[in-house]
Amino acid sequence: MKTKLLFFCFLIFSAQSLAQEKLYFNQTELGFLYGKGLEQWDGNREKRMDVSFLTFHGARISKNHVVGFSTGFDQYDEISVIPFALGWRGFMGKSGKPKIFAGFDLGGGSAVLEKKVKDEWNKSWYEGGFLVSPSLGISLPAKKGKSALSFSFAYKRQQISQFWGTFIQPGSQTIPNELLPPGFSSLTENNLLFRSFVFRTGIMF
């Protein structure tokens, strides 16, 4: 938990530092993910509401268009994911007035914050996968300066894989299998798919 908190603070500090550079456009938002959780033993899926943090850094390629990259932190039930993606932001409206903006992020996620559980018999771990996230929002400019308050709504589709592996035990007669990682006698992969509606608010520079 301490590692996740330190990482979260680092992201906020990095967002503020990069936002001070005039060459960068910055969007930093905090909100929540709303969707269905993992399937239970009876086949049902409970509703979930988890935290979501996004920091997007880009460069303006025209008056109303920005391209760049994003990262952050997303929580899916008990699984923590660091998203990373290439993205686009487009704005519609007059300078100094509220603007409608749209966005699109395409990339992946990392489960590096999740601990790998290992003993002498087995090992289990998570790996992140493909993500896609279109978004729509509104920015409200501050009375002074170039910053703006932002409110956004997005859809996020995140793939995650869960692995369970059994080690080859000393003295056992196991036929080598090139499809398995070295040292494993079996490996099971469970593909998880989280579809979420995302609501966030933050600032833009």
Secondary structure, DSSP 8 states (H G I E B T S, - for coil): -HHHHHHHHHHHHHHHHHHTSTT-EEEEEEEEEEEEEEE-TTS-EEEEEEEEEEEEEEEEEETTEEEEEEEEEEEETTEEEEEEEEEEEEEES-TTS-EEEEEEEEEEEE-TTS--EE-SSEEEEEEEEEEEEEEEEEEEE-SSSS-EEEEEEEEEEEEEEEEEEEE--TT------TTS-TTEEEEEEEEEEEEEEEEEEEEE-
